[in-house]
C-alpha cells in the first residue's frame, strides 16, 4: 500500500464556490503558475435564487465587475505565489 500522510502534512489548498466543479488542473513547466478551471459555479439554483454569482461580487465595494444576482460564469483562474517562487515549495 502507499504511504499514508500524517495530519501535519495535509493542508487545504483550494476551495471552490458553492455548486462548482474544479477541473482541468495544469501547471507551467517551472511550477510557478497553476491553472484551474471552475465549472458550473452555482448554476444548479434558479435565476431568483442562485447558489453563487461567482465571479461577480455581491458587496458594494467589490473590485470584480458584476452586480448582485448576476448569472454565475465558468472561468479559468491562475494561481501564483506572492514571492514568485514555485508552487509546492
N, C-alpha and C positions, 0 to 999 in steps of 0.2 A: 504494500500500500504506500501511497505518497506521504510525504512528511506533513504532519499536522502543525499549522501555525499556532503560536501562542496568542493569547488575548492581547498581549502588549504590542504585537506586530500588526494587528488589524486596525485600520483607520478608515473612516468613511471618506471617500474622495469626491463623489459627485452624487447629488440627489436631483431627480427631475421634478418638474412641476406636476400638480395633480392631473392624472389621466394621460400622461405622456408615456412614450416608449423611447428608451435610449437605445440607439443603434448606430451601426457604421463607425465604430471607433477606429481611428487610424492615427499614426504619428509620423512626423518628419524623420528622416534618417538620423538626424543628430539628437532626437528625442527632446527638442526644445519647444515643440508645439504639438498639441493633441487636438484632433478634430473629432467632434461628437455630433451626431445627428439627433435632433429632438423631433420626434414624430407624434402626431395626434395629441398635442398639448391641451387636453381638456375638451376635446371635441365630442365626448360622449354625453355632454349636457345638452340642454335645449338653448335656443337663442336667448330666451328670457333668463335662464339660469345656467350659465356655463361653469364647468369645473375650474377653468383657468382662462385668463385673457392673455397669456404669455405670447409674445414678448412685450406686449403693452403693459404699462404700469397702471395702477389704479389710484395712486396718490397725486395730489395737485402739483407737487414739485418734482414729478418724475423726469428723468433725463432721457428716457426712451419714448419716442413718438407713439402716440396712440391714446385713445380715450377709454375710460372705464366702459366695460361692456362690449369692447371690440372683439371680433372673432379671433380665436387663437390661431397661430400660424406655425407651420413646420419650419425648422431652421437648422443650420449647421453652426455650431459655436466653436471657437478656437480657445484652447486653454494654454496659457504660458505661465512661467514663473516670474514673479516680480523682479528677481535678481538676474534674469536672463539665462539661468542655468538649465540643465537638462531635467526633465520631469522624472521623479522617482529617485533622485539622488539627494 
